[in-house]
Amino acid sequence: MGDEAVAERNTVACGVCRRPATLEERQAAGRNHPRGSWNVDVSSWRTEDEFVLHGVHIENADFSGIGPGYFDVGVGSVFVKCNFNGLKPASWPTFGSGKRPTKYIGCTFDRMSVSGGGAGRADFVDCSFLEVKISDYRFTDSQLIGCVFSGKLESVIFSARPNQVDEDLGRTSNEFRDNDFSGADLKHVSFRGGVDLNLQRFPVGGKHFVVQDGEAALSQAWAEVQGWPEDEYKSRAEIVLEGMFDLVRGGQKQLLVDKKRISRKLSEERADSLASIFLRFAQ
């Protein structure tokens, strides 16, 4: 092996310019990372263009306010009570890159702003996502347990069915429970693959409601729409319902219905007719 290859093998990217890794860092990057706190100077991460951490175990670190151009964390890492408040990566961030899941336990992501991409194999337990802006983002290989959200979530996907099941993932489904979305503004947010919506908290007040038997509700709604005149209202309603049928066929028995979305561009009379069907199957 040449000197350059050896140097590359013994180098870690940790938010600063690439440099020779210390023994402690090489151990941290391996499969048997050290337990307990990993004492690192995180000040440079606030100004550098890259934030890359793989195979580490870090506790009580303050990464708040960083805005790297490239954010890639994972490969079996563990973060305990770390502060990611104000995180604003310039590109699509990955919180669980690689095959081995990365865990975030008791971490805070308040005022985080991310758009585009997906979290990867990341498990979030008792984490805080207050006053966030999350858009066009996927949590399809992630688990969320006991997390709280506020702020704006738009075009976000949460899935109980992983994209791929293998030995490294170590599970056949993603766990979603005890999460609180009651303070969040949810727009085009989708729960898929069998997420138990009864184990989550959602905004109250009539804008959103949980339909317990999605298939039965959709069947009745479809029958209602088929009795409408052949016009643009009928076409729009059919498109919305077909998308919801896809969720049911994908294993999502319960549906989080956005009253505004299903009523969009419909006459008031037809919107009320459609909404009333779903409300009959709501909690």
C-alpha positions in Angstrom: 0.0 0.0 0.0 1.4 3.4 -1.0 2.0 6.3 1.5 -1.0 8.2 0.0 -3.3 5.3 0.5 -2.1 4.8 4.1 -2.6 8.5 4.8 -6.1 8.4 3.4 -7.0 5.3 5.5 -5.8 7.1 8.6 -7.6 10.3 7.9 -11.0 11.4 9.2 -13.2 14.2 7.9 -14.6 15.9 11.0 -15.6 19.3 10.0 -12.1 20.7 9.5 -9.7 20.4 6.7 -8.7 16.8 6.2 -5.7 16.0 8.3 -4.0 12.9 9.8 -6.2 11.3 12.3 -5.1 10.7 15.9 -5.2 7.2 17.3 -8.2 8.2 19.3 -10.0 9.4 16.2 -9.2 6.2 14.3 -10.6 4.2 17.2 -13.7 6.4 17.2 -14.2 5.9 13.5 -14.1 2.1 13.8 -16.9 -0.3 14.6 -15.9 -0.5 18.3 -16.1 3.2 19.1 -15.3 4.2 22.7 -18.2 4.6 25.1 -18.8 7.8 27.0 -18.0 11.3 26.0 -15.7 12.0 23.0 -13.8 15.1 23.9 -13.4 17.2 20.7 -13.0 20.8 19.9 -16.1 21.6 17.9 -15.5 25.4 17.4 -14.1 24.9 13.9 -17.3 23.2 12.7 -19.1 26.6 12.8 -17.1 28.0 10.0 -15.9 25.1 7.8 -17.7 24.0 4.7 -17.9 20.3 5.6 -19.4 18.5 8.6 -18.6 14.8 8.4 -18.7 12.4 11.4 -18.7 8.6 10.9 -18.6 5.8 13.6 -18.3 8.1 16.6 -19.9 8.2 20.1 -20.3 11.8 21.3 -22.1 13.2 24.3 -23.0 16.7 25.4 -21.4 18.4 22.4 -22.6 21.8 21.2 -22.9 21.9 17.4 -25.5 24.8 17.4 -25.6 27.4 14.7 -23.6 25.5 12.1 -24.4 25.9 8.4 -22.0 23.7 6.5 -22.2 23.2 2.8 -22.0 19.5 3.2 -23.5 17.6 6.2 -23.0 13.8 6.4 -23.2 12.0 9.7 -23.7 8.3 10.4 -22.1 4.8 10.0 -23.2 3.6 13.4 -22.6 6.8 15.3 -24.2 7.6 18.6 -25.1 11.1 19.8 -26.3 11.7 23.4 -27.7 15.0 24.6 -26.0 16.9 21.8 -27.1 20.4 20.6 -27.8 20.8 16.9 -30.0 23.9 17.4 -30.1 26.3 14.4 -28.6 23.7 12.0 -28.9 25.1 8.5 -26.9 23.0 6.0 -26.7 24.4 2.5 -27.2 21.1 0.8 -29.3 17.9 1.5 -28.2 16.7 5.0 -27.9 13.0 5.9 -28.2 12.1 9.6 -27.7 8.4 9.2 -25.4 7.6 6.2 -24.1 4.1 5.7 -25.6 0.8 6.5 -25.4 0.8 10.3 -28.0 3.0 11.9 -27.0 6.1 13.8 -28.7 7.0 17.1 -29.6 10.4 18.5 -30.7 10.2 22.1 -32.1 13.3 23.9 -30.6 15.7 21.3 -32.1 19.0 20.3 -32.6 20.2 16.7 -34.6 23.4 17.5 -34.8 26.0 14.8 -33.3 23.6 12.3 -33.9 24.4 8.7 -33.5 21.6 6.1 -34.8 21.1 2.6 -34.4 18.2 0.3 -33.1 14.7 0.7 -33.5 12.1 3.5 -32.4 11.4 7.0 -31.0 7.9 6.1 -30.7 5.2 8.8 -31.1 7.5 11.8 -33.0 6.8 15.0 -34.2 9.8 17.0 -35.2 9.1 20.7 -36.6 11.8 23.0 -35.3 14.5 20.6 -36.6 18.1 20.2 -37.5 19.6 16.9 -39.1 23.0 17.9 -39.6 25.9 15.6 -38.1 23.9 12.7 -38.5 24.3 8.9 -38.4 20.9 7.2 -39.4 20.5 3.6 -39.2 17.9 0.8 -37.6 15.5 3.3 -37.9 11.8 3.9 -37.7 9.8 7.1 -38.1 6.5 5.4 -35.3 4.5 7.0 -35.6 6.3 10.4 -37.2 5.7 13.7 -38.8 8.4 15.9 -39.7 7.7 19.5 -40.8 10.3 22.0 -39.9 13.3 19.8 -41.7 16.7 19.8 -42.2 18.9 16.7 -43.3 22.5 16.2 -42.7 24.9 13.3 -43.4 24.0 9.7 -43.2 20.6 8.1 -44.0 20.6 4.3 -43.9 17.6 2.0 -42.3 15.4 4.6 -42.6 11.6 4.5 -42.5 9.3 7.6 -42.5 5.6 6.8 -42.7 2.5 9.0 -41.5 0.4 6.1 -37.8 0.7 5.4 -36.5 1.1 1.9 -34.4 -2.0 2.3 -34.2 -4.6 5.1 -30.8 -6.2 5.8 -28.7 -7.5 8.6 -27.1 -4.1 9.3 -30.4 -2.4 9.7 -31.5 -5.1 12.1 -35.2 -4.6 11.8 -38.1 -5.2 9.4 -40.1 -2.1 10.3 -39.4 1.4 11.7 -40.8 2.3 15.1 -42.8 5.5 15.4 -44.5 6.1 18.7 -45.1 8.8 21.4 -44.3 11.7 19.0 -46.0 15.0 19.4 -46.8 17.0 16.3 -49.6 19.0 18.0 -47.6 22.2 17.7 -46.5 21.8 14.1 -47.9 23.2 10.9 -48.3 20.1 8.7 -48.6 20.6 5.0 -48.6 17.6 2.7 -47.1 15.5 5.4 -47.4 11.8 4.7 -47.3 8.8 7.1 -46.7 5.5 5.2 -46.1 1.8 5.6 -48.1 1.2 8.7 -47.3 4.0 11.1 -49.8 3.7 14.0 -51.3 7.2 14.1 -53.0 6.5 17.4 -49.6 6.5 19.0 -48.8 10.1 17.9 -50.3 13.5 18.8 -51.5 15.8 16.1 -52.9 19.4 15.8 -56.4 19.8 17.0 -59.1 22.1 15.8 -60.5 20.4 12.7 -57.7 21.1 10.2 -56.3 17.5 10.5 -58.0 14.4 11.6 -57.1 10.7 11.8 -59.2 8.3 9.8 -59.2 4.9 11.5 -60.3 2.7 8.5 -58.7 4.4 5.5 -59.9 1.8 3.0 -63.5 2.0 4.0 -63.5 5.8 4.1 -61.9 6.0 0.7 -64.3 3.5 -0.8 -67.2 5.6 0.3 -65.6 8.8 -0.8 -64.8 7.3 -4.3 -68.5 6.2 -4.6 -69.6 9.7 -3.7 -67.3 11.3 -6.3 -68.4 8.9 -9.1 -71.9 10.4 -8.7 -70.6 13.9 -9.5 -70.9 15.4 -13.0 -68.0 14.9 -15.3 -66.1 18.2 -14.7 -62.8 19.5 -13.3 -64.0 19.1 -9.7 -64.5 15.4 -10.2 -61.1 15.0 -11.8 -59.3 16.8 -9.0 -61.0 14.8 -6.3 -60.2 11.5 -8.1 -56.5 12.5 -8.2 -56.4 13.2 -4.5 -58.3 10.0 -3.6 -56.0 7.8 -5.9 -53.0 9.1 -4.0 -54.6 8.2 -0.7 -55.5 4.7 -2.0 -51.8 4.3 -2.8 -51.0 4.8 0.9 -53.5 2.2 1.9 -52.2 -0.3 -0.6 -48.7 0.4 0.8 -49.8 -0.8 4.3 -51.0 2.5 5.8 -54.4 1.5 7.3 -55.0 4.8 9.1 -54.8 8.1 7.3 -54.0 11.6 8.5 -56.4 13.7 6.5 -55.8 17.3 5.8 -59.2 18.9 5.3 -57.8 21.8 3.3 -55.9 19.5 1.0 -58.8 17.2 0.1 -61.0 20.3 -0.4 -58.6 22.2 -2.6 -60.1 23.7 -5.7 -63.5 22.1 -5.0 -66.7 23.9 -4.7 -67.8 24.5 -1.1 -70.7 22.1 -1.5 -68.6 19.2 -2.8 -65.7 19.9 -0.4 -68.1 19.6 2.5 -69.6 16.4 1.1 -66.2 14.8 0.8 -64.9 16.0 4.2 -68.1 14.7 5.9 -67.4 11.2 4.7 -63.9 11.1 6.2 -65.1 12.7 9.4 -67.4 9.8 10.0 -64.4 7.5 10.1 -62.3 9.9 12.3 -61.4 9.5 15.9 
